[in-house]
Amino acid sequence: MTTDRKAIFITGAASGIGLATARRFAAEGWLVGLSDIDAPGLKTALAAIGGDNAGFTMVHDVRRSDEWEQALDAFMEASHGRLDVLVNNAGIARYGWFAEQSLRDFDDQIDINLRGVILGAYLGHERLKNTPGSRLINIASLASLSGSPRLAVYSATKFAVRGLSEALDIEFMRTGVRVSCLEPTVIETPLIDKATAPGGPSFREAITQGMGGGLPVEQAAEAVWRAAHDEALHYPVGDGPTALLQEINPRIEATRERWREMFKAGTAGA
């Protein structure tokens, strides 16, 4: 049994872009599923949203496929089999010189920012394809458009998220699932402070000096709302990502249009 009430599942929803997105969609009457590894943060987030629209939370490590299965199955039960939007938002950053970061720093960023997104896309697609007009939304970054010093591995993972999104938007044509990718500039979220390693250079000081600070998190949430309803693939947030996409997107789209035509003609594999 399905329901007319739209449903969205968001990872990394205890704070930042995830929480702001949950608030935005809950306010519009959507059933919102909040997933995060931070159990106390989820309780606080649920209380902040309030009402029946955010009645589902799941402590969920996006690095683990079994936890993805459990979280999605539980949410699908709560939504009566409906999944209109899945937002792959969970992510971390480690700010500092590449040579001075640890192998653990690299592993954490790769596993959460990339493996977690791949698992969400793969396991989420199985559920999304059963809801007409559904959407996978991956959160990348300004760092996915231009490699950022002291954020080298973070940039690498976000470049990968953007590439994955562009490829899956073509592949998922076969099942009617649309794919969108957000490229926000620095947004005012807890990630800013968590990115700084003990004793290392301050990410907050760097962005304050360079940009005057991050953009309000509501701007990113509004971009997610547009991505859930419009037809574009890329959704930049902020002047920097917008300018970069205006430069590179014509080349991207020319290539992507050839892929679209090949898939429509059946020449790119079954």
MILO-280324 format. One record per residue (C-alpha): residue in one letter; x, y, z; residue number from 1. Coordinates in steps of 0.5 Angstrom, whole numbers, plus 500, padded with zeros to 3 digits. Each point is the difference from the previous one (the first is absolute). Example, Ala and Ser with C-alpha at 12.3 -4.5 7.8 and 13.67 -1.06 7.14 Angstrom:
2
  type    x    y    z  seq
     A  525  491  516    1
     S  502  507  498    2
***
This chain:
270
  type    x    y    z  seq
     M  500  500  500    1
     T  503  507  498    2
     T  497  507  502    3
     D  500  507  497    4
     R  504  503  505    5
     K  507  501  498    6
     A  506  497  503    7
     I  507  502  501    8
     F  506  497  503    9
     I  506  504  502   10
     T  507  498  503   11
     G  504  504  504   12
     A  493  503  502   13
     A  502  502  508   14
     S  503  507  498   15
     G  502  504  494   16
     I  497  499  493   17
     G  497  494  502   18
     L  496  503  506   19
     A  498  506  496   20
     T  498  496  494   21
     A  496  496  505   22
     R  496  506  503   23
     R  499  503  493   24
     F  497  493  497   25
     A  496  499  507   26
     A  497  507  499   27
     E  497  498  494   28
     G  497  494  502   29
     W  505  495  498   30
     L  501  494  505   31
     V  508  501  501   32
     G  504  494  502   33
     L  507  503  504   34
     S  506  495  500   35
     D  506  502  504   36
     I  506  496  504   37
     D  499  505  505   38
     A  494  497  505   39
     P  499  506  504   40
     G  501  505  495   41
     L  494  496  496   42
     K  496  501  506   43
     T  501  508  501   44
     A  498  500  492   45
     L  494  497  501   46
     A  498  504  505   47
     A  502  506  496   48
     I  496  498  495   49
     G  494  498  504   50
     G  493  497  497   51
     D  498  494  496   52
     N  504  501  494   53
     A  507  499  503   54
     G  498  494  504   55
     F  505  495  498   56
     T  507  500  502   57
     M  506  495  499   58
     V  507  499  503   59
     H  504  498  494   60
     D  507  500  498   61
     V  500  501  492   62
     R  506  496  499   63
     R  497  493  502   64
     S  495  497  494   65
     D  496  496  506   66
     E  498  507  503   67
     W  498  503  494   68
     E  496  494  499   69
     Q  497  500  507   70
     A  499  508  499   71
     L  496  500  494   72
     D  496  494  501   73
     A  498  503  507   74
     F  498  506  496   75
     M  496  497  494   76
     E  496  497  505   77
     A  499  506  504   78
     S  498  504  493   79
     H  496  494  498   80
     G  505  498  494   81
     R  501  507  497   82
     L  507  503  499   83
     D  499  507  496   84
     V  507  503  502   85
     L  507  497  503   86
     V  505  505  502   87
     N  507  498  501   88
     N  502  505  504   89
     A  505  497  506   90
     G  507  502  499   91
     I  506  503  504   92
     A  506  504  498   93
     R  507  500  503   94
     Y  504  507  499   95
     G  507  500  500   96
     W  506  498  495   97
     F  500  494  496   98
     A  506  497  503   99
     E  499  502  507  100
     Q  493  496  500  101
     S  500  493  503  102
     L  498  494  496  103
     R  493  500  505  104
     D  499  507  497  105
     F  500  497  493  106
     D  496  494  502  107
     D  494  503  503  108
     Q  499  505  495  109
     I  500  495  494  110
     D  496  495  504  111
     I  495  505  502  112
     N  500  505  494  113
     L  500  495  495  114
     R  499  493  502  115
     G  494  503  504  116
     V  497  503  494  117
     I  501  494  495  118
     L  497  496  505  119
     G  494  505  501  120
     A  499  500  492  121
     Y  501  493  499  122
     L  495  497  505  123
     G  496  507  500  124
     H  498  499  492  125
     E  497  493  502  126
     R  495  504  504  127
     L  500  506  496  128
     K  498  497  493  129
     N  493  497  503  130
     T  498  508  502  131
     P  498  503  493  132
     G  504  507  499  133
     S  505  498  506  134
     R  507  504  501  135
     L  507  498  502  136
     I  503  507  503  137
     N  507  499  501  138
     I  504  506  504  139
     A  507  502  497  140
     S  503  506  501  141
     L  504  506  497  142
     A  506  496  501  143
     S  497  495  495  144
     L  501  505  495  145
     S  507  503  502  146
     G  505  496  504  147
     S  501  504  507  148
     P  507  500  503  149
     R  500  497  507  150
     L  493  496  498  151
     A  503  496  495  152
     V  497  493  502  153
     Y  494  503  501  154
     S  500  504  493  155
     A  501  493  497  156
     T  494  497  504  157
     K  496  505  497  158
     F  502  500  493  159
     A  499  493  500  160
     V  493  501  503  161
     R  499  505  494  162
     G  502  495  495  163
     L  496  495  503  164
     S  494  504  500  165
     E  501  502  492  166
     A  501  493  499  167
     L  494  497  503  168
     D  495  506  498  169
     I  501  496  493  170
     E  500  493  503  171
     F  494  501  504  172
     M  496  502  494  173
     R  498  493  499  174
     T  496  500  506  175
     G  497  507  500  176
     V  505  502  506  177
     R  502  507  500  178
     V  507  502  503  179
     S  502  507  502  180
     C  507  503  503  181
     L  501  506  505  182
     E  506  504  499  183
     P  500  504  506  184
     T  505  505  502  185
     V  502  500  508  186
     I  493  500  504  187
     E  500  502  507  188
     T  500  493  503  189
     P  503  496  506  190
     L  505  497  494  191
     I  504  507  500  192
     D  502  499  507  193
     K  500  492  500  194
     A  505  500  494  195
     T  506  503  504  196
     A  504  495  503  197
     P  503  501  507  198
     G  506  505  500  199
     G  499  501  492  200
     P  498  506  496  201
     S  493  503  501  202
     F  495  499  495  203
     R  496  505  503  204
     E  505  505  500  205
     A  502  498  493  206
     I  493  501  497  207
     T  499  506  504  208
     Q  506  504  497  209
     G  498  497  493  210
     M  493  501  500  211
     G  497  503  506  212
     G  497  494  502  213
     G  495  495  498  214
     L  494  501  496  215
     P  493  498  504  216
     V  498  493  501  217
     E  493  502  497  218
     Q  503  501  493  219
     A  503  493  499  220
     A  493  497  503  221
     E  496  505  495  222
     A  505  497  494  223
     V  498  493  503  224
     W  493  502  499  225
     R  501  502  493  226
     A  504  494  498  227
     A  494  496  503  228
     H  495  503  495  229
     D  504  503  494  230
     E  503  496  494  231
     A  508  503  501  232
     L  505  495  501  233
     H  505  506  504  234
     Y  498  504  505  235
     P  505  505  502  236
     V  499  504  507  237
     G  504  507  500  238
     D  504  504  495  239
     G  506  496  500  240
     P  497  493  498  241
     T  495  504  495  242
     A  506  503  496  243
     L  504  494  500  244
     L  494  496  497  245
     Q  498  505  495  246
     E  507  499  497  247
     I  501  493  500  248
     N  492  497  499  249
     P  500  502  493  250
     R  506  495  499  251
     I  496  495  505  252
     E  494  500  496  253
     A  502  499  493  254
     T  503  494  503  255
     R  494  498  504  256
     E  495  501  494  257
     R  504  495  496  258
     W  500  495  505  259
     R  492  501  501  260
     E  499  499  492  261
     M  504  494  501  262
     F  496  497  505  263
     K  493  502  497  264
     A  503  496  494  265
     G  502  494  504  266
     T  507  500  497  267
     A  503  501  507  268
     G  498  494  503  269
     A  494  497  503  270
***
